[in-house]
Amino acid sequence: MPKPRLVYLSLVLALIVAVLALRVADPQPIARLRLLVFDSYQWLSARTFDPDLPVRIVDIDDESLRRIGQWPWPRTKLAALTARLAEMGAAAVAFDIVLSEPDSTDPAEVVKRLPMTEVTADLLGRLASLPSPDRALAEALERVPSVLGFIAVNEVNATRPASRAGFASAGDDPRLFVPRYGGAVVSLPLLEERAKGLGALNWVPEYDQIVRRLPVLVRLGDDLLPAFAAEALRVAQGAGTYVVKASGASGEVAFGRNTGITDIRVGRVTVPTDANGQMWLRFTKSDPRRFVSAASILDGNVAPSEIEGRIVLIGTSAAGLFDLRTTPLDASVAGVEVHAQAIEQMLLGTHLRRPDFATGAELAFLALSCALLAFAVYVTGAAQSALLGATFLIVAATASWIAYRSYGWLFDPVYPTAAQTLVYMVTTVYLYLLTERERNRVRNAFSHYMAPSLVEELAVHPDKLKLGGEMREVTLMFADVRGFTSISERLDAGQVTQFLNRLLTPLTDSITAHRGTIDKYMGDGIMAFWNAPLDDPEHERNAARAALAMLADLEALNREWEAEAKARGEEHVPVRIGIGLNTAVCCVGNLGSQHRFDYSVIGDGVNLAARLEGQCKTYGVPAIAGESTAEKVPDLAFLEIDLLSVVGKTTAVRIYALLGDESRRKSEDFVKLKTAHMALLAAYRSRRFDEAERLLAAARALDGGALAKVYDLYADRIHAFQMVPPPADWDGRASAEHK
């Protein structure tokens, strides 16, 4: 079965690869969210309109239509309007209009609609000599730097505008990237021939029909042609060539890929673009100060300063002519104003752009932040990692906003945010399910060994449990019923089971109540340990206090059994237990086979604890602890009773009887007893056996019977050594005769 960490790593890598691939594919929903954020930036920090900018719109507005007549106007009116603008010193006049049909008021066109008779034939000859309105407009266009618009169409046709500009490129061929069309709708050849420039009026619609970008170049067949706004700016400057910089050019790092156009130079103005040669528009709110009514120009009611030296765009805001557009800031503006704002932006240089490194930077941030977030979820959990996720979101939003405000760069904060949220949710849910499974496993594994509070603590913090075995210091306990064989002989099988359950239940409760872990039951015995699987800084104290509690439990049980025996008219035989305690470094973990194992502990310290429990019978005390346990709990009533070589060990260990708790340790009786007892041991181990005999009598008098068997042992030893002294290398130790 794969390790959880490896599965989690694979899950995270798969998530990151998926979100990166989705971003590279950039489906419509993701692009829409990004555009909405960029729109909101413009709402928060729109460009401010400067009325001194050299751009004006001569507006064929509703008032002009009312005063001059319905559209289309006679070309003589447009010629008069153009001538008037030339007189006022316009730097360029650009028509946001396609004049693709002859003027309907042209005499030649009128005659064509008349029935052919002798009268009309004569009339045709006379009308032919009258001046043509289209020619009048053409002559007016020739007297001023003028630009006409055309509309590129997807349908293939042979119509091509006669471009007045040249194109130079650095890097990859720009024709690979700019919007491509099959044909065009153009103005009359007579008019095109006189105009100084021709520009495409197209814009590439977004999904919501909001104008956000405007092409600077378009492609018709194999030909590059300028857009309307760029051409008006070129003509106004008197420039002749567009310079297009694309991937592969000097200074542009594309790593061998055709990444697209980076900027287009229009005369003295450089316009940064996206890869397709479109400029991002940084709008102002629609402002009436941009507009001058066409009727007012013709009437001579406009100050020359409004026109002189300016690029003048002729277009319409009249609702009935349907040249209205939606921008991020306005629900409805005249289409000609979009071109005017584009020219203003080119002149100011306050561009918006997606730097060529933007997508790469976003992908790098996306991958790094998602990886760190997933790592944080794994290490710190959902709550704390949520703070890191929130930090990433704030960083992405703040960096995107600062880039917009300071440099006009458009960085997407939305998709990284969405991707991080997805990674956070998926990893959190996965780890939650994994944690719940682990908690249930821990609960099932330890519910029979530990107190419920400890089981829940392990379930909440399974990291505290290291399975498979580890070396750590533990305090071990062995407890066994004295004379169980004789007890069981008086009982049948059911009564034996009932007796053991009644005995072991409170003893177990006392162990688990003091943070102990039950290792196993061995008939009438219990093996337990402390400081595993959970850390317990006071494991020696908790084990000793558990032993005292078990002895108190047994006394309470004996009183119950005595009362029950008396009620039955039977003699009660008190039940006694022996407890061995030892602290040592042992191997703790899941031990056994691949098919069956237990959470247990093994090591030399375990054997010593078992031997000490067996010595309780020899010394006649209920609980014996090794030196490593007793010395760690000096405030309990421990009393050293011997230096003993147990079976299976060559090194002697100091063993201690556990006689009571802290209050017993502080009592005057125990202090006197300990003083006399330690004097006895000192004399005995120094071979002063006569003195030891006197001290033994004094200690026995202070004991009250708890150490009666201990003192009987020492009396026998002293007497034996008085008769036959021990060898010269004797150090006071005794050897255990049984386990």
Secondary structure, 3 states (H helix, E strand, C coil): CCCHHHHHHHHHHHHHHHHHHHHHHCCHHHHHHHHHHHHHHHHHCCCCCCCCCCEEEEECCHHHHHHHCCCCCCHHHHHHHHHHHHHCCCCEEEECCCCCCCCCCCHHHHHHCCCCCHHHHHHHHHHHCCCCHHHHHHHHHHCCCEEEEEEEECCCCCCCCCCCCEEEEECCCHHHCCCEECEEECCCHHHHHHCCEEEECCCCCCCCCECCEEECEEEECCEEEEEHHHHHHHHHHCCCEEEEEECCCCCCCCCCCCCCEEEEEECCEEEECCCCCEEECCCCCCCHHHEEEHHHHHHCCCCHHHCCCCEEEEECCCHHHCCEEECCCCCCEEHHHHHHHHHHHHHHCCCEECCCCHHHHHHHHHHHHHHHHHHHHHHHCHHHHHHHHHHHHHHHHHHHHHHHHHHCECCCCHHHHHHHHHHHHHHHHHHHHHHHHHHHHHHHHHCCCCCHHHHHHHHHCHHHCCCCCEEEEEEEEEEEEECHHHHHHCCCHHHHHHHHHHHHHHHHHHHHHCCCEEEEEECCEEEEEECCCCCCCCHHHHHHHHHHHHHHHHHHHHHHHHHHHHHHCCCCCCCEEEEEEEEEEEEEEEEECCCCEEEEEECHHHHHHHHHHHHHHHHCCCEEEEHHHHCCCCCCCEEEEEEEECCCCCCCEEEEEECCCHHHHHCHHHHHHHHHHHHHHHHHHCCCHHHHHHHHHHHHHHHCCCCHHHHHHHHHHHHHHHHCCCCCCCCCCEECCCC
